[in-house]
C-alpha cells in the first residue's frame, strides 16, 4: 500500500533560474565550509561537513529528498586533485569561500596552472547517493557525480 499525499506536498519550486540549473557544473567533491540545501525551503541549509550517511540532500530536478548512501573525505591540495584527474574551482558564497572539485578532460587538458589554483590543502567531501543529484550548494545548482 502506498502513501497518498496532497499534490505538491513534497515539492517546492527552485529559486534558481532554469538556465542556472541547466548549466550546472558536474562536481565530484565539495570542500568544507560550503552549505547544501537539505529541504524544500531555500533556507534549509546544512554545512557539508555536518552531513552523515543516511542524511538527505534536496534534489532540485525531482523536488524530493535523496538519501546519502556513502560519504568520504580527504585533505587535498591542487596537485593532489590534479593527480586524481580533478580540477579545483573556487566558489564564493554568502557563508564565505569554498571549492568544487570538477572532473572534466576539457577543463584539465595540459593546464599547468590547475594544480596551483588550490595551493593549500583543503578538506573535500564526496557523496554517494541512490541517484544523481541536482543539488543547491552555496546558492548555485551543481550536479553531484556518483562515480
DSSP file (Angstrom, degrees, kcal/mol; ACC not computed):
  #  RESIDUE AA STRUCTURE BP1 BP2  ACC     N-H-->O    O-->H-N    N-H-->O    O-->H-N    TCO  KAPPA ALPHA  PHI   PSI    X-CA   Y-CA   Z-CA
    1    1 A X              0   0    0      0, 0.0     2,-0.2     0, 0.0     0, 0.0   0.000 360.0 360.0 360.0 138.1    0.0    0.0    0.0
    2    2 A X        -     0   0    0      1,-0.0     2,-0.6     0, 0.0     0, 0.0  -0.472 360.0-104.1 -98.9 168.8    1.4    3.4   -0.9
    3    3 A X        -     0   0    0     -2,-0.2     2,-0.5     2,-0.0    -1,-0.0  -0.819  31.1-152.6 -92.6 123.4    1.4    6.8    0.8
    4    4 A X        +     0   0    0     -2,-0.6     2,-0.3     0, 0.0     0, 0.0  -0.855  19.6 175.5 -99.4 129.2   -1.1    9.2   -0.6
    5    5 A X        -     0   0    0     -2,-0.5     3,-0.1     1,-0.0     2,-0.1  -0.889  38.1 -90.3-128.3 159.8   -0.2   12.9   -0.3
    6    6 A X    >   -     0   0    0     -2,-0.3     3,-2.0     1,-0.1     4,-0.3  -0.406  60.9 -86.9 -64.5 145.4   -1.7   16.1   -1.5
    7    7 A X  T 3  S+     0   0    0      1,-0.3    -1,-0.1     2,-0.1     4,-0.0  -0.312 113.2  11.7 -57.6 130.2   -0.4   17.2   -4.8
    8    8 A X  T >  S+     0   0    0     -3,-0.1     3,-1.1     4,-0.0    -1,-0.3   0.515  85.4 128.9  82.4   5.4    2.8   19.3   -4.4
    9    9 A X  T <  S+     0   0    0     -3,-2.0    -2,-0.1     1,-0.3    -1,-0.0   0.907  80.7  31.9 -60.3 -43.1    3.2   18.5   -0.7
   10   10 A X  T 3  S+     0   0    0     -4,-0.3     2,-0.4    30,-0.0    -1,-0.3   0.110 108.7  81.3-104.7  21.7    6.9   17.4   -1.1
   11   11 A X    <   +     0   0    0     -3,-1.1     2,-0.4    53,-0.1    53,-0.1  -0.962  47.1 178.5-129.7 147.9    7.9   19.7   -3.9
   12   12 A X        -     0   0    0     -2,-0.4    51,-0.0    48,-0.1    -3,-0.0  -0.990  34.7-109.7-144.3 133.1    8.9   23.3   -4.0
   13   13 A X        -     0   0    0     -2,-0.4     2,-0.2     1,-0.1    47,-0.0  -0.328  39.0-111.6 -63.0 145.4   10.0   25.4   -7.0
   14   14 A X        -     0   0    0     46,-0.2    -1,-0.1     1,-0.1     4,-0.1  -0.544   9.3-142.3 -76.6 140.9   13.7   26.2   -7.0
   15   15 A X  S    S+     0   0    0     -2,-0.2     2,-0.2     2,-0.1    -1,-0.1   0.577  78.4  96.9 -75.8  -7.2   14.6   29.9   -6.5
   16   16 A X  S    S-     0   0    0      1,-0.1    -2,-0.1     2,-0.1   124,-0.1  -0.596  86.6-106.2 -82.9 142.2   17.3   29.3   -9.1
   17   17 A X     >  -     0   0    0     -2,-0.2     4,-1.6     1,-0.1     3,-0.5  -0.307  26.6-116.7 -63.5 151.0   16.6   30.3  -12.7
   18   18 A X  H  > S+     0   0    0      1,-0.2     4,-2.1     2,-0.2     5,-0.2   0.867 115.7  56.2 -56.3 -39.1   16.0   27.4  -15.2
   19   19 A X  H  > S+     0   0    0      1,-0.2     4,-1.9     2,-0.2    -1,-0.2   0.871 103.8  53.4 -63.6 -36.8   19.1   28.4  -17.1
   20   20 A X  H  4 S+     0   0    0     -3,-0.5    -1,-0.2     1,-0.2    -2,-0.2   0.872 110.0  47.7 -66.2 -36.3   21.3   28.1  -14.0
   21   21 A X  H >< S+     0   0    0     -4,-1.6     3,-1.1     1,-0.2    -2,-0.2   0.882 111.0  50.7 -72.0 -36.9   20.0   24.6  -13.4
   22   22 A X  H 3< S+     0   0    0     -4,-2.1    -2,-0.2     1,-0.2    -1,-0.2   0.842 113.7  44.9 -68.4 -32.8   20.6   23.6  -17.0
   23   23 A X  T 3< S+     0   0    0     -4,-1.9    -1,-0.2    -5,-0.2    -2,-0.2   0.136  81.8 143.6 -97.1  19.8   24.2   24.9  -16.9
   24   24 A X    <   -     0   0    0     -3,-1.1   118,-0.2     1,-0.1    -3,-0.1  -0.377  51.8-120.4 -63.7 131.7   25.0   23.4  -13.5
   25   25 A X  E     -a  142   0A   0    116,-0.6   118,-2.8    -2,-0.1     2,-0.7  -0.393  21.4-117.2 -69.7 150.8   28.6   22.1  -13.3
   26   26 A X  E     -a  143   0A   0    116,-0.2    77,-0.7    77,-0.1     2,-0.4  -0.826  36.8-164.1 -91.5 115.3   29.2   18.4  -12.6
   27   27 A X  E     -aB 144 102A   0    116,-3.1   118,-2.5    -2,-0.7    75,-0.2  -0.837  23.3-174.9-108.9 134.1   31.0   18.3   -9.3
   28   28 A X  E    S+     0   0A   0     73,-3.0    99,-0.4    -2,-0.4     2,-0.3   0.844  75.6  11.3 -90.9 -41.6   32.9   15.3   -7.9
   29   29 A X  E     - B   0 101A   0     72,-1.3    72,-2.6    97,-0.1     2,-0.4  -0.959  61.9-150.0-138.9 156.1   33.8   16.7   -4.5
   30   30 A X  E     -CB 125 100A   0     95,-2.5    95,-3.3    -2,-0.3    70,-0.2  -0.958  22.6-122.1-125.0 142.4   32.9   19.7   -2.3
   31   31 A X  E >   -C  124   0A   0     68,-2.4     3,-1.4    -2,-0.4    93,-0.2  -0.446  35.6 -88.5 -85.2 158.9   35.1   21.5    0.2
   32   32 A X  T 3  S+     0   0    0     91,-2.7    67,-0.1     1,-0.2    -1,-0.1  -0.275 109.3  41.4 -56.7 144.7   34.4   22.0    3.9
   33   33 A X  T 3  S+     0   0    0      1,-0.4     2,-0.3    65,-0.1    -1,-0.2   0.227  82.1 119.0  99.0 -14.0   32.5   25.2    4.6
   34   34 A X    <   -     0   0    0     -3,-1.4    14,-2.9    65,-0.1     2,-0.4  -0.636  56.9-136.9 -85.0 144.8   30.0   25.0    1.8
   35   35 A X  E     -D   47   0A   0     -2,-0.3   103,-2.6    12,-0.2     2,-0.3  -0.859  15.5-161.7-104.2 135.9   26.3   24.8    2.6
   36   36 A X  E     -DE  46 137A   0     10,-3.0    10,-2.0    -2,-0.4     2,-0.4  -0.883  26.2-109.5-115.4 146.5   24.0   22.4    0.7
   37   37 A X  E     +D   45   0A   0     99,-2.4    21,-2.0    -2,-0.3     8,-0.3  -0.608  35.2 174.0 -76.8 128.4   20.2   22.6    0.6
   38   38 A X        +     0   0    0      6,-2.9     2,-0.3    -2,-0.4     7,-0.2   0.248  57.9  37.6-119.8  10.4   18.6   19.8    2.6
   39   39 A X  S    S-     0   0    0      5,-0.7     5,-0.2     2,-0.3    19,-0.1  -0.925  89.3 -92.9-153.1 176.1   14.9   20.7    2.5
   40   40 A X  S    S+     0   0    0     -2,-0.3     2,-0.3     3,-0.1    -3,-0.0   0.738 100.9  77.6 -70.8 -21.6   12.2   22.1    0.3
   41   41 A X  S >  S-     0   0    0      1,-0.1     3,-2.4   -27,-0.0    -2,-0.3  -0.704  85.3-126.2 -90.3 140.4   12.7   25.6    1.5
   42   42 A X  T 3  S+     0   0    0     -2,-0.3    -1,-0.1     1,-0.3    97,-0.1   0.728 109.7  55.3 -57.4 -23.2   15.6   27.7    0.2
   43   43 A X  T 3  S+     0   0    0      1,-0.1     2,-1.6    -6,-0.1    -1,-0.3   0.357  75.3 106.4 -94.2   7.8   16.8   28.4    3.7
   44   44 A X    <   +     0   0    0     -3,-2.4    -6,-2.9    -5,-0.2    -5,-0.7  -0.659  55.0 156.8 -82.1  85.2   17.0   24.7    4.7
   45   45 A X  E     -D   37   0A   0     -2,-1.6     2,-0.3    -8,-0.3    -8,-0.2  -0.815  26.7-176.3-118.5 152.9   20.8   24.6    4.6
   46   46 A X  E     -D   36   0A   0    -10,-2.0   -10,-3.0    -2,-0.3     2,-0.1  -0.991  33.0-109.8-144.9 138.6   23.5   22.4    6.2
   47   47 A X  E >   -D   35   0A   0     -2,-0.3     3,-1.8   -12,-0.3     4,-0.4  -0.439  30.1-121.9 -66.2 142.6   27.2   22.6    6.1
   48   48 A X  G >  S+     0   0    0    -14,-2.9     3,-1.6     1,-0.3    -1,-0.1   0.882 110.6  56.4 -51.7 -44.5   28.8   19.8    4.0
   49   49 A X  G 3  S+     0   0    0      1,-0.3    -1,-0.3   -15,-0.2   -17,-0.1   0.610  99.9  60.1 -70.7 -10.8   30.9   18.6    6.9
   50   50 A X  G <  S+     0   0    0     -3,-1.8    -1,-0.3     2,-0.0    -2,-0.2   0.521  83.2 101.1 -93.1  -6.1   27.8   18.1    9.1
   51   51 A X    <   -     0   0    0     -3,-1.6     2,-0.3    -4,-0.4     3,-0.0  -0.512  51.2-172.5 -78.8 147.2   26.2   15.6    6.8
   52   52 A X    >   -     0   0    0     -2,-0.2     3,-2.3     4,-0.0    16,-0.2  -0.872  39.2 -71.9-131.7 166.9   26.4   11.9    7.6
   53   53 A X  T 3  S+     0   0    0     -2,-0.3    16,-0.2     1,-0.3     3,-0.1  -0.366 122.0  30.5 -58.0 134.0   25.4    8.7    5.9
   54   54 A X  T 3  S+     0   0    0     14,-2.6    -1,-0.3     1,-0.4    15,-0.1   0.130  92.1 117.9  98.0 -19.5   21.6    8.4    5.8
   55   55 A X    <   -     0   0    0     -3,-2.3    13,-2.9    12,-0.1    -1,-0.4  -0.259  59.6-126.2 -69.7 169.1   21.1   12.2    5.7
   56   56 A X  E     -I   67   0B   0     11,-0.2     2,-0.4   -18,-0.1    11,-0.2  -0.889  12.6-153.8-123.7 151.8   19.3   13.6    2.7
   57   57 A X  E     -I   66   0B   0      9,-2.3     9,-2.5    -2,-0.3     2,-0.4  -0.957  30.8-112.1-119.4 140.7   20.0   16.3    0.1
   58   58 A X  E     -I   65   0B   0    -21,-2.0     2,-0.7    -2,-0.4    78,-0.4  -0.598  25.8-145.5 -75.3 126.6   17.2   18.2   -1.7
   59   59 A X  E  >> -I   64   0B   0      5,-3.0     4,-2.1    -2,-0.4     5,-0.9  -0.850   7.1-163.1 -95.4 114.9   17.2   17.3   -5.4
   60   60 A X  T  45S+     0   0    0     74,-3.3   -46,-0.2    -2,-0.7    -1,-0.2   0.830  86.6  57.0 -65.8 -32.8   16.2   20.4   -7.4
   61   61 A X  T  45S+     0   0    0     73,-0.4    -1,-0.2     1,-0.2    74,-0.1   0.894 121.5  23.5 -68.8 -40.5   15.4   18.3  -10.5
   62   62 A X  T  45S-     0   0    0      2,-0.2    -2,-0.2    72,-0.1    -1,-0.2   0.600  97.5-127.7-102.4 -13.5   12.9   16.0   -8.9
   63   63 A X  T  <5S+     0   0    0     -4,-2.1     2,-0.3     1,-0.3    -3,-0.2   0.881  72.9 101.7  67.1  38.6   11.8   18.2   -6.0
   64   64 A X  E   <S-I   59   0B   0     -5,-0.9    -5,-3.0   -53,-0.1     2,-0.3  -0.941  77.3 -93.2-145.7 167.0   12.4   15.5   -3.4
   65   65 A X  E     -I   58   0B   0     -2,-0.3     2,-0.5    -7,-0.2    -7,-0.2  -0.635  32.3-158.0 -82.6 140.5   14.9   14.4   -0.8
   66   66 A X  E     -I   57   0B   0     -9,-2.5    -9,-2.3    -2,-0.3     2,-0.1  -0.986  16.9-128.1-121.6 125.4   17.7   11.9   -1.9
   67   67 A X  E     -I   56   0B   0     -2,-0.5    63,-1.1   -11,-0.2     2,-0.6  -0.401  16.0-124.4 -73.1 145.5   19.4    9.8    0.8
   68   68 A X  E     -F  129   0A   0    -13,-2.9   -14,-2.6   -16,-0.2    61,-0.3  -0.818  22.8-175.4 -89.7 121.0   23.2    9.7    1.0
   69   69 A X  E     +     0   0A   0     59,-2.5     2,-0.3    -2,-0.6    60,-0.2   0.711  68.7   6.2 -87.7 -23.6   24.4    6.1    0.9
   70   70 A X  E     -F  128   0A   0     58,-1.9    58,-2.8   -18,-0.1     2,-0.3  -0.992  56.4-166.6-159.7 152.3   28.1    6.9    1.5
   71   71 A X  E     +F  127   0A   0     -2,-0.3     2,-0.3    56,-0.2    56,-0.2  -0.997   7.9 179.6-141.4 139.7   30.4    9.8    2.3
   72   72 A X  E     -F  126   0A   0     54,-2.2    54,-2.8    -2,-0.3     2,-0.3  -0.972   6.3-165.1-135.2 153.6   34.2   10.1    2.2
   73   73 A X  E     +F  125   0A   0     -2,-0.3     2,-0.3    52,-0.2    52,-0.2  -0.978   8.8 172.5-138.2 154.7   36.6   12.9    3.0
   74   74 A X  E     -F  124   0A   0     50,-2.0    50,-3.2    -2,-0.3     2,-0.7  -0.983  33.5-121.8-155.6 149.7   40.2   13.7    2.3
   75   75 A X  E     +F  123   0A   0     -2,-0.3     2,-0.3    48,-0.2    48,-0.2  -0.880  47.6 164.7 -96.7 115.7   42.5   16.6    2.8
   76   76 A X  E     -F  122   0A   0     46,-2.7    46,-2.9    -2,-0.7     2,-0.2  -0.944  27.2-153.8-135.5 149.2   43.9   17.5   -0.7
   77   77 A X     >  -     0   0    0     -2,-0.3     4,-2.3    44,-0.3    42,-0.2  -0.572  46.1 -87.4-109.4-178.2   45.7   20.4   -2.4
   78   78 A X  H  > S+     0   0    0     40,-3.4     4,-2.4    37,-0.3    38,-0.2   0.865 125.8  51.6 -59.5 -40.0   45.6   21.3   -6.1
   79   79 A X  H  > S+     0   0    0     36,-0.4     4,-2.0    39,-0.3    -1,-0.2   0.904 111.1  47.6 -65.7 -41.2   48.4   19.0   -7.1
   80   80 A X  H  > S+     0   0    0      2,-0.2     4,-1.1     1,-0.2    -2,-0.2   0.885 111.3  51.0 -67.9 -38.0   46.8   16.0   -5.4
   81   81 A X  H ><>S+     0   0    0     -4,-2.3     5,-2.9     1,-0.2     3,-0.5   0.921 108.7  52.1 -62.2 -43.1   43.4   16.8   -7.1
   82   82 A X  H ><5S+     0   0    0     -4,-2.4     3,-1.6     1,-0.2    -2,-0.2   0.881 104.8  55.6 -61.6 -38.4   45.2   17.0  -10.4
   83   83 A X  H 3<5S+     0   0    0     -4,-2.0    -1,-0.2     1,-0.3    -2,-0.2   0.807 107.3  50.7 -62.3 -28.7   46.7   13.6   -9.8
   84   84 A X  T <<5S-     0   0    0     -4,-1.1    -1,-0.3    -3,-0.5    -2,-0.2   0.408 124.4-105.6 -87.5   1.1   43.2   12.3   -9.3
   85   85 A X  T < 5S+     0   0    0     -3,-1.6    19,-0.4     1,-0.3     2,-0.3   0.726  81.3 125.4  81.0  22.6   42.0   13.9  -12.6
   86   86 A X      < -     0   0    0     -5,-2.9     2,-0.4    17,-0.2    -1,-0.3  -0.810  48.1-150.1-115.5 154.9   40.2   16.7  -10.8
   87   87 A X  E     -G  102   0A   0     15,-2.8    15,-2.9    -2,-0.3     2,-0.2  -0.988  18.4-128.5-124.6 129.6   40.4   20.5  -11.1
   88   88 A X  E     -G  101   0A   0     -2,-0.4     2,-0.4    26,-0.4    13,-0.2  -0.539  20.3-168.1 -76.1 140.3   39.7   22.8   -8.2
   89   89 A X  E     -G  100   0A   0     11,-2.6    11,-2.3    -2,-0.2     2,-0.1  -0.977  20.0-130.0-128.1 116.7   37.2   25.6   -8.8
   90   90 A X  E     -G   99   0A   0     -2,-0.4     2,-0.4     9,-0.2     9,-0.2  -0.399  23.7-162.4 -68.0 142.9   37.0   28.4   -6.2
   91   91 A X  E     -G   98   0A   0      7,-2.8     7,-2.4    -2,-0.1     2,-0.5  -0.993   7.8-155.8-129.9 129.2   33.4   29.3   -5.1
   92   92 A X  E     +G   97   0A   0     -2,-0.4     2,-0.3     5,-0.2     5,-0.2  -0.904  23.4 166.6-104.0 131.8   32.3   32.4   -3.3
   93   93 A X  E >   -G   96   0A   0      3,-3.6     3,-0.7    -2,-0.5    46,-0.1  -0.810  52.5 -99.3-133.3 174.8   29.1   32.2   -1.2
   94   94 A X  T 3  S+     0   0    0     -2,-0.3     3,-0.1     1,-0.2    -1,-0.0   0.813 124.5  52.6 -64.5 -29.3   27.3   34.3    1.4
   95   95 A X  T 3  S-     0   0    0      1,-0.2     2,-0.3   -60,-0.1    -1,-0.2   0.632 125.3 -91.4 -81.6 -14.1   28.9   32.0    4.1
   96   96 A X  E <   - G   0  93A   0     -3,-0.7    -3,-3.6     2,-0.0     2,-0.3  -1.000  62.2 -34.1 142.1-143.4   32.4   32.5    2.7
   97   97 A X  E     + G   0  92A   0     -2,-0.3     2,-0.3    -5,-0.2    -5,-0.2  -0.827  53.0 155.0-119.1 156.7   34.6   30.7    0.2
   98   98 A X  E     - G   0  91A   0     -7,-2.4    -7,-2.8    -2,-0.3     2,-0.4  -0.873  30.7-107.3-158.7-169.3   35.0   27.1   -0.8
   99   99 A X  E     - G   0  90A   0     -2,-0.3   -68,-2.4    -9,-0.2     2,-0.4  -0.987   8.4-154.6-137.1 142.7   36.0   24.8   -3.6
  100  100 A X  E     -BG  30  89A   0    -11,-2.3   -11,-2.6    -2,-0.4     2,-0.6  -0.906  16.5-144.4-104.0 144.3   34.4   22.5   -6.1
  101  101 A X  E     -BG  29  88A   0    -72,-2.6   -73,-3.0    -2,-0.4   -72,-1.3  -0.951  23.6-165.5-108.3 112.2   36.5   19.6   -7.5
  102  102 A X  E     -BG  27  87A   0    -15,-2.9   -15,-2.8    -2,-0.6     2,-0.6  -0.724  14.4-151.6-101.0 145.7   35.4   19.1  -11.1
  103  103 A X        +     0   0    0    -77,-0.7     2,-0.3    -2,-0.3   -17,-0.2  -0.946  40.7 130.0-116.7 109.6   36.2   16.1  -13.3
  104  104 A X     >  -     0   0    0     -2,-0.6     4,-2.3   -19,-0.4     3,-0.2  -0.876  49.6-149.7-160.9 125.5   36.4   17.1  -17.0
  105  105 A X  H  > S+     0   0    0     -2,-0.3     4,-1.5     1,-0.2    -1,-0.1   0.818 103.7  58.9 -64.7 -28.5   39.0   16.3  -19.6
  106  106 A X  H  4 S+     0   0    0      1,-0.2    -1,-0.2     2,-0.2    -2,-0.0   0.901 110.6  40.8 -64.4 -40.3   38.0   19.6  -21.3
  107  107 A X  H  4 S+     0   0    0     -3,-0.2    -2,-0.2     1,-0.1    -1,-0.2   0.847 119.2  44.9 -76.8 -34.7   38.9   21.6  -18.1
  108  108 A X  H >< S+     0   0    0     -4,-2.3     3,-2.1   -23,-0.1     6,-0.2   0.991  71.2 134.6 -76.9 -62.9   42.1   19.6  -17.3
  109  109 A X  T 3< S-     0   0    0     -4,-1.5    -2,-0.1     1,-0.2    -1,-0.1  -0.185  89.6 -44.2  48.5-139.1   43.9   19.3  -20.6
  110  110 A X  T 3  S+     0   0    0      4,-0.0     2,-0.8     3,-0.0    -1,-0.2  -0.187  86.9 149.1-111.8  37.8   47.6   20.2  -20.1
  111  111 A X    X   -     0   0    0     -3,-2.1     3,-1.2     1,-0.2     4,-0.3  -0.633  28.7-170.0 -78.6 105.7   47.0   23.2  -17.9
  112  112 A X  G >  S+     0   0    0     -2,-0.8     3,-0.5     1,-0.2     4,-0.4   0.717  83.2  64.8 -68.8 -18.6   50.0   23.5  -15.5
  113  113 A X  G >> S+     0   0    0      1,-0.2     4,-0.8     2,-0.2     3,-0.7   0.663  79.9  82.5 -77.1 -15.1   48.1   26.2  -13.6
  114  114 A X  G X4 S+     0   0    0     -3,-1.2     3,-0.8     1,-0.3   -26,-0.4   0.887  90.9  48.6 -58.1 -40.5   45.4   23.8  -12.5
  115  115 A X  G <4 S+     0   0    0     -3,-0.5   -36,-0.4    -4,-0.3     3,-0.4   0.754 108.8  54.7 -71.6 -23.3   47.5   22.4   -9.6
  116  116 A X  G X4 S+     0   0    0     -3,-0.7     3,-0.6    -4,-0.4    -1,-0.2   0.556  85.8  81.9 -87.7  -7.6   48.3   26.0   -8.4
  117  117 A X  T << S+     0   0    0     -4,-0.8     2,-0.4    -3,-0.8    -1,-0.2   0.863 103.8  30.7 -63.6 -34.7   44.7   27.1   -8.1
  118  118 A X  T 3  S+     0   0    0     -4,-0.4   -40,-3.4    -3,-0.4    -1,-0.3  -0.720  73.7 165.8-124.5  77.9   44.4   25.4   -4.7
  119  119 A X    <   +     0   0    0     -3,-0.6     2,-0.3    -2,-0.4    -1,-0.1   0.812  59.5  58.0 -70.9 -31.2   47.9   25.7   -3.2
  120  120 A X  S    S-     0   0    0     -4,-0.1   -44,-0.1   -43,-0.1   -42,-0.1  -0.752  97.7 -95.3-101.9 149.4   47.0   24.9    0.4
  121  121 A X        -     0   0    0     -2,-0.3     2,-0.3   -44,-0.1   -44,-0.3  -0.304  41.9-171.3 -62.3 140.3   45.3   21.6    1.5
  122  122 A X  E     - F   0  76A   0    -46,-2.9   -46,-2.7    -4,-0.1     2,-0.7  -0.929  28.5-112.0-127.8 152.2   41.5   21.7    1.9
  123  123 A X  E     - F   0  75A   0     -2,-0.3   -91,-2.7   -48,-0.2     2,-0.3  -0.793  38.8-168.4 -86.9 119.6   39.1   19.1    3.3
  124  124 A X  E     -CF  31  74A   0    -50,-3.2   -50,-2.0    -2,-0.7     2,-0.4  -0.854   7.3-154.3-110.8 145.5   37.0   17.7    0.5
  125  125 A X  E     -CF  30  73A   0    -95,-3.3   -95,-2.5    -2,-0.3     2,-0.4  -0.940   3.5-163.6-119.7 141.1   33.9   15.6    0.8
  126  126 A X  E     - F   0  72A   0    -54,-2.8   -54,-2.2    -2,-0.4     2,-0.4  -0.970   9.9-157.0-122.9 140.4   32.5   13.1   -1.7
  127  127 A X  E     - F   0  71A   0    -99,-0.4     2,-0.4    -2,-0.4   -56,-0.2  -0.908   9.4-160.8-121.3 144.1   28.9   11.8   -1.6
  128  128 A X  E     + F   0  70A   0    -58,-2.8   -59,-2.5    -2,-0.4   -58,-1.9  -0.991  21.7 174.1-119.4 132.0   27.3    8.6   -3.0
  129  129 A X  E     - F   0  68A   0     -2,-0.4   -61,-0.2   -61,-0.3   -73,-0.0  -0.794  47.6-101.0-131.5 172.5   23.5    8.6   -3.3
  130  130 A X  S    S+     0   0    0    -63,-1.1     2,-0.3    -2,-0.3   -62,-0.1   0.687 105.9   8.8 -68.1 -18.0   20.8    6.4   -4.7
  131  131 A X  S    S-     0   0    0    -64,-0.2     2,-0.2     0, 0.0    -2,-0.1  -0.962  95.6 -77.6-152.9 164.5   20.6    8.7   -7.8
  132  132 A X        -     0   0    0     -2,-0.3     2,-0.4    -4,-0.1    13,-0.1  -0.486  53.1-144.3 -65.8 140.3   22.4   11.6   -9.4
  133  133 A X  E     - H   0 144A   0     11,-0.9    11,-2.8    -2,-0.2     2,-0.9  -0.915  19.9-155.0-117.6 133.9   21.5   14.8   -7.6
  134  134 A X  E     - H   0 143A   0     -2,-0.4   -74,-3.3     9,-0.2   -73,-0.4  -0.869  40.0-179.4 -98.3  95.4   21.0   18.3   -8.9
  135  135 A X  E     - H   0 142A   0      7,-2.3     7,-2.8    -2,-0.9     2,-0.6  -0.521  32.5-126.2 -99.7 161.5   21.8   20.0   -5.6
  136  136 A X  E     + H   0 141A   0    -78,-0.4   -99,-2.4   -99,-0.3     2,-0.5  -0.944  33.8 174.6-106.7 114.5   21.9   23.6   -4.5
  137  137 A X  E >   -EH  36 140A   0      3,-2.8     3,-1.5    -2,-0.6  -101,-0.2  -0.981  69.1 -12.5-124.4 121.9   25.3   24.4   -3.0
  138  138 A X  T 3  S-     0   0    0   -103,-2.6    -1,-0.1    -2,-0.5   -44,-0.1   0.813 129.4 -54.1  59.9  30.6   26.2   27.9   -1.9
  139  139 A X  T 3  S+     0   0    0   -104,-0.3     2,-0.3     1,-0.2    -1,-0.3   0.545 120.3  95.6  82.9   6.8   23.2   29.3   -3.8
  140  140 A X  E <  S- H   0 137A   0     -3,-1.5    -3,-2.8  -124,-0.1     2,-0.3  -0.960  76.3-109.9-131.1 151.8   24.1   27.7   -7.1
  141  141 A X  E     + H   0 136A   0     -2,-0.3  -116,-0.6    -5,-0.2     2,-0.3  -0.576  38.2 173.7 -79.2 136.3   23.0   24.5   -8.8
  142  142 A X  E     -aH  25 135A   0     -7,-2.8    -7,-2.3    -2,-0.3     2,-0.6  -0.989  29.6-129.9-138.7 148.2   25.5   21.6   -9.1
  143  143 A X  E     -aH  26 134A   0   -118,-2.8  -116,-3.1    -2,-0.3     2,-0.6  -0.884  23.7-142.0 -96.8 123.2   25.2   18.1  -10.4
  144  144 A X  E     -aH  27 133A   0    -11,-2.8   -11,-0.9    -2,-0.6  -116,-0.2  -0.767  15.2-138.5 -89.3 122.1   26.8   15.6   -7.9
  145  145 A X        -     0   0    0   -118,-2.5   -18,-0.3    -2,-0.6    -1,-0.0  -0.487  11.0-161.1 -77.5 147.0   28.6   12.8   -9.6
  146  146 A X              0   0    0     -2,-0.2    -1,-0.1     1,-0.1  -118,-0.1   0.217 360.0 360.0-109.6  12.2   28.3    9.3   -8.3
  147  147 A X              0   0    0    -19,-0.0    -1,-0.1     0, 0.0   -19,-0.1   0.485 360.0 360.0 -78.7 360.0   31.4    7.8  -10.0
